[in-house]
Amino acid sequence: MARIKKGDLVVVITGRDKGKQGRVLEVDVERDRVIVEGVQRMKRHTKVGQSGRGAKTGGIETIEAAIHASNVMVVDPETKKGTRVGIRTETVERDGVERTQRVRVAKRSGKDI
């Protein structure tokens, strides 16, 4: 189970954007990288070109680049600070069948994420 998922609120713990918070927009599991909203912003220069429906506008656009997953921490829902993530297993009963379910837990407060 992934410790950081799409949509999580995370805080950057190292680098030039240290202390910034944002939502995870995308997770690349193979390269162990995440794209966080408002963090690691870069400028990309694009040429004016043609697309299938007509002219594409060019200029300077700002995009978020990926950062390594070890450089972010999930924000604890109770204390609003960065926390490590643990996994707790619990059994739930659905349709008369008991199943094992894994739940992500904030280690700082013990609350479910």
N, C-alpha and C positions, 0 to 999 in steps of 0.2 A: 504494500500500500504506500502510495506516495505521501511524503510529509508535507509537500507544498502542492496545492492544486489550483486550477484556474478559478479566479474569483476570490481567493483569499486576500485579506488585508495583511501586508507585510511591511517591515521596516528594514532599511538597508543598514548593515552593521559595519561596513568598511568601504573604503574607496572615496572618490570625490563627492558622491551623493550621500555620505554617511548621515543618518538621522532622518532621511526623507521616508515618507510613508506613501503607499499606493496599492492599488489592486493589481493582482496578477492577471495579465491579459492572455498569456500563452505560456505553456510549459513544454520544453524540449527534453524529453526523458533520455534520449540517446546521448546528447551532448551535456546533459545535466545543467541546463541553462533555463532561465526564466525571463520573460519580458514583463516589466512592471510599468504601470501607467505613471508618467511624469518623472521617471528616473532614467538616467543614461541617455539623455536626448542628444541626437546628432542631426546635423544638417546635411541634406542630400540635394545636389544640384541636378535637375532634370532638364533635358532638351525638349523643345517643342516638337512633337511628332504626330503621326496620324494613328488613330486607333480604328477599329472596325466601323464605328458610327460617325466618325468625323475627327476634327482636330483635337489633340490632347494639349492641355495647357502645360507650359513649362515653368521653371522658376526654382526657387529654393523652398524645399519642404522639410519640416522637422519630423523626425521619427524617433521611436524608442528602440534602442539596441538591447540585445540580450546581455544579461549579467549572470555570473555563476550562481547556482542555487545555494552554495555555502555562504554567500555574502548577504543573504537575507534571512530574517527570522519572522515567523508568523506572530501577529499581534494578539496578545491574550485578550479575550472578550471582556474580562472582568477588570483587569488592572490597566489596560490600554498600553502595555509595554511589550517588548519583544520577549518571546518565550520559546523554549524547546518543545517539540511535539513528541508525544508518546502514543502508543497504540494499546487499547484495552479490548479484550475480547469479551463478548457477552452473548448469551443464548437468548434468542427470541423465538416466539412461536407464531408461525404464519400458516394458515390453512390447516391447522392440526399437526404440522410438522415442525420439530425443533431445529433451528438452524443457528450456526455460529456466525456472528457478525462482528467485524472489526470497527472500532470507533476511534477517531483521532481525539487526543486529550491534551490540553495545555498543561505542561508540567508545573508552571508557576502557580496556577490557581486550582488545577484539577477539573476545570470545566470542559465540556465537550466543545469541539471546534466545528 
